[in-house]
Every structure is written in C-alpha cells, then in structure tokens.
Amino acid sequence: MGSFVDIPRQHISPETNILTPQHADFEASLARWSNIDLKTPKLIIKPFNVNDVVTFVKEASKAGVPIVAASGGHSPWSTVEDGIIIDLCNCKQVNVATDKHQVTIVGGVLAKELQLELTQRGRFTTVPNGNTVGMIPYCTGGGISAYSPLIGYACENIVSAKIITANGDLVTASDTDRSELLWAIRGAGQFFGIVIEITLRTYDLSVIGPDGTRQIAVVYFPIDRAVEVCKALAEVVSGPGHPSAGHFMVMKTSERGHVLMVAPQCFGTGPEMQATFKPVIDLGPELFQHMDSTFEKHSDHLAWMCPKGEFKRFSQTGLSSINPENFVRLVELHKRLLDTYPGTERSVFTLEWHTRSFPEARQTPTSFGLKDIDVWLNVLSWYTDPALHDTLLSFDREAQEIMRSNTVPEAYIAYTNTSRNDPIEYRYKGDDTVKKLRALKREWDPKGVFTTELL
C-alpha cells in the first residue's frame, strides 16, 4: 500500500486524508450501520474532490488492489478486507438547477443534506427512509421511496450520471451519450464502477400536498387483529383513495409490548387521509395519532434506526399482494424470535406498500425490473450477540418463505439494494435484462474490480 501513501501531494488535494490502521481516526472511520461482516481494510481514503477519487481508483487498478466506496455506511458491501475504502464523506456537493427542475448530487451526499437543500428552493425528489443513507447508491440500486406513487422510483428520476470505471476513467452517461450504460446505472450502477455524480429530476413541493405537507399517522392495534387490519389495508392499497404509502409493522415497544403498528402516509389534506384510510380507522384502533409532515423532516421519526454499530440486517422481498393468513404466521414468527432470543427486541417485520397512481412516472427505461411491485416484506434483524448471526438469518429466510407462500420460485423477487446472495434472476427480471447487464459488465468491468456480480 506504500504507493498510495506516497502519491505526490501535488496530484491530490491537501484536504484529502489517507488513514492507515495506526491512525487515530481509523477505527471511528471504519464504523458502519451494521457490524455484520465488518472487514478491516489496509487504508481508508477520504478524498476531497472527484479528481482525487479518479486518482486513487487508477492507482488501485494498476496495483490490483480491491477497492470499495462508502457514502452513508449503510451498505453491507462498503467494507473490504486488505483493500481500500474510499470514504466519500468529505467529497460531496449539491447543485440545484431550479430552472431545469433538476439537482446534481456529487459524492457522499446524505438524504437529509439533500432534503434541506431542495426544501430551501421549494423542490423535492425521491429519498430513502433514513437521514444518513447515501443518496447516490440508494438511487442507482433502485430507490424505493414513499414518494414513488407520485414520481416513481429514484432510478427512474436519474437524468444523467458520471461514473469512474475500473480503469479510472471518468465517464458521463446520459440518454444521448452512452445511453446503454445509463440504463444499467439506473438500477445496477453499483456493479459498473463508482458512480460519483448523478443528476435527478425534481418536483415542486406542492405535488406532495397543500403547502408541501403530507399526512402521516401512527396507528396501534393488538396483535390478535392482524387479519382484520390486513384486509383493511388491502382495501386501501387497491382502492380509489388518495395516493399513499406506508408500513404495517409487527414490533415490540416498551409501552405496549408486542403490537401491530400501521404508519400510513397520504399525499393530500387531513380529511382526504381520513377518507383514504377509513377502512383502517373504522376498525377502532387502540391509538390513532394523525399529524402533518414535510419533505425536510421526511425521515426524522426514524432516527432511532440509523445509529452505527451493533448487528443489523435489512432485507426486502417483493410480494404480489397483502395476504392476511401469511401475515398472521409472520406475527407468530416474530413473537417466537423475541421470546426465544433475548437481545433481538428491536427486530421488526414490516409490510411496506405504495399505491400505484401515476403510470407516467414509471416510463423511464431502467435495468431495475421491480418497479411494478407495490408491496414489500421488510425484515429488520437487530441483535447484540454475534453468536446469533446464523439464527437471525434463518428467521429472515423463514419470514420470506412465509410471505412467499403460494408463489412459484420463478416469480420470487429480492430488492437489488439489499441483496447480493439471492439469484440474479430474483433481483433483475427478464432474460433479456440479465443478458444485457452481463454484456455491459463485460464491457465496462471485465475483471470484476467492482464486484464479480454479473460476470
């Protein structure tokens, strides 16, 4: 690794930091959202600008050294053994072009940082559920969002991108220049290089709701009412009500114990939310707490999920519908997990839904083949004892099996941004899509510098 440490300073910015394991900041810089499979690199490099990233990728390519990029540290693949982590925490920029209805994001911009910049200009775009999630990897891996019913997935809003290839070349991809590469970046960009810049479409805040506000709520039910709540939610998702999204969770709280919680979001007025979720409200929940929220504060209520450290795993499985009988079995599985294994109390099983309201928002050509999925199983495994790795993984798999009941394997769906263990056919749908991605991988990263996926 001496060649990296000894790169002449005139070739890189003075603000760039190169950390070895002996450096005082190395351990803190190594921290990730989860300690599962946390590896120790030879170096952590914190570049100051895009040119610095290009320089280090070129050096790594010449030396044959493994390299990964990190933004918010949520990705389980932003760590590497005996290689180099390029931590983009100091290389980031947001440029809003209100006249073009676009925003350009550079490097390690986090969701909350983008929300603040766009809100000041009366704009919004797709963002994840987590203030500390890196925007670029979120977008290039698909980008499921509460705003998908309004404007589609994040990858569908990518106008153009700049990517650093395996040879260290900085390449631009747009609909008129390397359009096939842009198609791949929209859903599989993580496999082709370091996507260092993307330009996204933005929308006026009024699209969300009056004065840029959306309606959210917290609704609690006892766990023995799972069937009723599922049926009511299925009616909401398939019904003619206002565009909505949300989560239906089985979880444990300190105040209520084992409980069902519905966390709906509605893009409209308060009365419109009441009308849209009338089937749920009419069930008589233990608590229905309704409030306004803004794009700026989109994920503030989920801050408890974002701290780094401990052992967490997050998986997302596409479903064809909300099945009440299957969900009852999921509730029972969750209770068995918490009753049997202390230290897993923060694990949550969730059904996430998005109503499909505006088909025109989903017409952008992308490699992301899952945009017709409106219901997802989200499994958050959270535990303190590393000896439970395999146990929690088995519960995750059992949860998927339960919710996939009566689904043939050929129709299985795994979200591309949370899985690299599932068969590629679960993550990218259609033989032609997979063949095209494999061909582009051979063209842009034939040696598998940025993972051997698709080779």
N, C-alpha and C positions, 0 to 999 in steps of 0.2 A: 504493500500500500504506500510505500515511500514515494512513488511517482505522483500520487495525488497530494500528499502533504507538501511536496517540493515543487508543485506547479508554480512558476514565476508569478509573483503577485501582480505584475502588470497585465497578466492575462485574465485576472478575475478581480471583482470589486473588493475594495478594502473592507467592506462591511460583511463579506462572506465569512462564515465560521466553519472550520473543519475540526470536528471533535473526535478524538481518539478515546478508547475506554479509560484512559488515565485522566481525561479532562474532568474538571469539577462538575460541569453541566451535562455530562454524558448520560448518567442514569436518569435524570429528570427528562432529558430529551428522548429517551427510549420509551417513555411511558405511552401506552396505548389505551383505547377504550376498554380492551379486554386483555388479560394476561394469558389467555389461552394460546399456546404455541408461540409464546413470545421468544424471539431469537435475538442473538447478540451479534451485531454487525462489527466489521473492522473499523468502519468510520460512519459517522453521521455528519452529513454536509448540509449546511443551511445557506443556500445561495441567496444572493441579494436581488438578482435580476435574471431574466431569461437567458441572456448571453452566458452567464455563469453556469446555468443548468446545461446548456449546449456543450460547454467546455468539459464538464465532468462526465457527461454521457459519452462524448468522444473518447475521453481517456479510459473510461471503463470498457468501452467496446474494444479498443486496441489491446487492453490488458486482459480481456476475457474475464472480467470481474462481475459477479452478479450485482444487479442494481434494482432497487425499487424506489418508488416515490411515495411520500406521505403528505397528506393535507391535514385533515382533522384528526387522523389517527383512529378512525372508527373501523377501517377496513382490516380484516384479519390477514390480508396479504401485503400490508405496508410494513412488513418486517422481514429480515433476511439474515441468514447465518453466514458469517465470514464474507460478507459483501458490503455494499454501500447503501445506506438510506439517504435519499435526497429529500430532506425535510423542507417543504415549501412555506413554512410558517412566516418567513421574512420576505418571501418573494410573492407579493400579491398586490393586486390593483383592481379597482372597479371604475369603469368609464361608462357613464350613462349618456346615450345619444337620444334624448327625448324626441327630437325631430324625426328620427328614423324608427322610433318605437323599438329600440334595441339597447342592450347593455353588453359590454365586453368585460369578461372576467379573466384575470390573469393569475396563474399560480394557485396559492393555497387559500384563497378567499373562502371564508366560512359562511354558512347560511345566514346567521344573524347579521354579519357585516354587510351582506348584500341587501338584506331586508331594510336595514337602516338607510343605506344609500338610495334605494329605489323609493322608499316612502317619502323621503325629502322632495322627490320630484313627481310625486303623485302616480307612481307606476308600481307594477308587481309582475312576478313571473312564478314559475313553479319552484317550490322549495321543499326540502325534506322535513320530517318531524324530528328535529334535533338542531339546536342552535349551533352546535360545534361540529356539524358534519361538513366536510369539504365539498364545495359546490361542483367543481369540475368532475371528480369521479362519480358523484351522485348522478349528474346529468348524463355522462357517457355510458353509465351502466343501466340506463333505463329511465329512472327518475319518477317513481310512483309519488303522487302528491295529492293532498286534499283538494287541490285546485284542478286536478285532472278533468273533472266533469265540465269545467269551464274552458280550459285551454289545452287539454291534452297532457301527455307525459313530458317530462323535461327534455328527453332526447328528441322529441318531435318539435321542440322550440329552438333547437340549435341551428343557427343560420350559417355559421362557418366555424372553423377550428384551426388552430395551429398545433402541430404535433412534432415532437422530437423523436426521430426514428432511431432504429438500432445502430445506425452509422453516425448518429449525432447530427443529422441534418434537420434543420428547422423547416417544416413543410406546411404550406397552407392548403386547406381543403374547403371547398365551397360547392354550391350547386353548379358553378360554371368552371371550376378548376379542381381536378381530382375528385369528381363527384362520387365515384365509387368508394374512395377512401372515406369521404364524409358519411356516406351511407353506413359504412362499418363503424365509424366513430359514434354514430347515433345508435347506441345500444351495446357496442362491443369495443369501445375505444381503448379500454384498459389492456387489451391484448395486442395492440399495434404500436405502442410507444408511450411516451409521456405526453399526454395532452396538456399543453401548458397554457392554452388560451382558448376560450370559446366565446362566441357572440350569440346571445339569446334574444328572442323576441320578448318584448314587454307589453303590458296592457294597462289601461287606465284603471286606477283603483276602484272606480265606480262599477266596474264589471263584477267585483266581489259582492257588492251590496251598497245600499244607501250610505253615502259618506265614507265609502271604503271599508265598511264594517261587515262582518259576517256574524251569524248567530251560533253560539256553541252552548252546550249544556252538559251537566253531569247527572246521570240517572241511575239510581241503585235499585236492584231487585234481589230478593233471596235466591239462592242457587236452585231451589226446587221449582222455580218458574222459568227454567231455561227454554222449554218447548214453546210456551206462550210468547216469550219475548222474541224468539227466533222467527216464529210465524209473523209476528207484527213487523219485525224488521224486513223480512222478505217482502211483505206487502209494500213497505216504504220504498225499497230498492227498485221494485218493478213497477211502482205506481206512477201516477202523473204529477206528483208533487214537485216542489221546487228542487233544483239541483242540490245534492247533498253528498256528504262523505262522513266517515266516522269509524269508530271502533266499538266492538262488543266484546268485553273482556271478562274472563274468569280470573280472579285475583284474590289476594288476602290483604286486608287493611287492618291497622292496629285498632281502629274504632269499631269496625263492623265484622271483622273476621272474614271467613270465606264468603265471597259475594260476587254477584254479577254487576258489571257497570257498563252502561251504554254511554259513549261520549260522541254525540252527534254534532255535525256541523252543517249549517244550512246557509246558502247564499241568497239572502233575502231579508225581509223585515222580521221582527219578532212575531207578529201574527201569522206570517207565512210559515215560520218554523213551527208554530203551534199546530197549524193545519197539516203541514207535511208529516209531522211525527205524531199525529193524533192517534194512530193505531197503538203506538207505544205508550203514550200518555194515558190513554183510556184504560190501560191495564192496572193503573193505580200503583205506581212505584213507591218504594219507601221514601225516596227523595227525588225531586226534580228541580234542579237548580239551573236557571237559564241566565245567560249573560251575553253581552257584545264582546267581540274581539276584533283586532286589527291585524293587517299583514305584518306590521312591525313587530307585534307580540305573538306571532303565529305559534311558536313552539315554547314560549316561556313557561307554560304549565308543565312541560316535560323535562325541565331542568334536572329533575331527580334521576333521570335515566342516563344522563350524559357524563357523569364523573369518570375519570380514567381509573384503571386498576380493577382488582378482583377478577372473577371469572364470569364472563358473559358470552353468550352466543345468541345470534339473532338469525332466524330463518324465515323465509316467506314462500308459501306454497299456493299456487293458483287453484281456485275452485270454480266449479261451474255454477254453484248456487249456494244458498244458505240452507243447510239440511238440519232440521231440529233434532232428529234422532241421533245423528252423528255428533251434534254439539253436546247432547246430554252425556254421551260417552266421553267426550273431551273434558267436560266438567269433572266427571268421576276420575279420569286420569290425573288431572291437576290436583285434586284432593289427595289422591294416593301418593303423588310425588311429595307434597308438602307434609303429609302425615308421616311419611316413611323416612325422609331425609332432612333433618334439621339443617338450617343454613340456606335453604332454597326458597325461602318465603317471598322473595322479590321476583320470582319467576312468574310470568304472566302468559296465558294463552289467549289469543285475540282473533276475532274475525274482523277484518278491515273491509269496508265497502266503499264504492264510488258509483253514483248513478251515472248513466251514460246519457248525456243531454244534448251535446253538440257534436255530431259526427264530423263536421268540417274541421274541428280542432285536431282530428286524428288522421289527416290525409298525407302528412309529410312522409316521404319514403325513408324507412329506417330498417336497420337489421334487428331491431327489437321486435320480436314476434309475439309479444304478450299483451298488446295494447287492447285486446278485446276482453281481457279478464277484469271483472268488476268486483270480485270477492276474493280475498286472500286470507289464508291462515298465517298468522304471525306468532312464532314461538320465541319468547324471550326467556332463555335459560340463564339464571343468575345464581351463583353459589360461591361459597367461601372456601370449600375444601377441594384442592386439586385432585384428590383421590376419587372425586365424583365425576371426572371428565366423561368416562365411558357410560356411566349410569345416566347422566343427563342427556347425552347424545342418543341413548336408546329411548328415553322418554320423548325426545324430539321426533325421532323416527316413528314411534308409535302414534304420536299425535297426527303426523302426516298420514299414516295408514288409516287411522280412524276417519279423518275428513276426506280421504280419497276413496272411501268405501264405495263400491259400485262404479268406480272409474277404471277403465282399461289402462294398462301401463303406457300405451302409445299416446294417451291423452294427458299424461302426467305433466305438470308444469312447475318449474322451480324458478324463482326470480333470479335473474342474472347477477344482480348486485349483492346477493347474499349467499350464493352457492357456486363452488367450483368442483364439488365432489359428485354432484348428480350428473348423469349422462348429458352430453351436449344437446341431445335431442329433446331433453326436458326444458332446456334453457333457451334454445333457439328453434323455432318451429318451422318445419318445411325442409325437405331435402334440398331444394334449390338454394334456400338461405344458408344452410350449413355448408354446402359445396362452395358457394360464393365467398363465404367468410374464410374457409380453408385456403382458397386460391389467393385471396388478398393477404392472408397471413404469410403464405409462401413468398409473396411479392415484397412485403414490407418488413417482415421479421423472420426470415427463413431459418435462422439459428436459434430462435426462441429466447432472445435476450429478455423480452418482456413476457415471460411465462411460455411454456410449451403448449398451452391451450391452442386448439385448432390445428396443430401440426400432426 
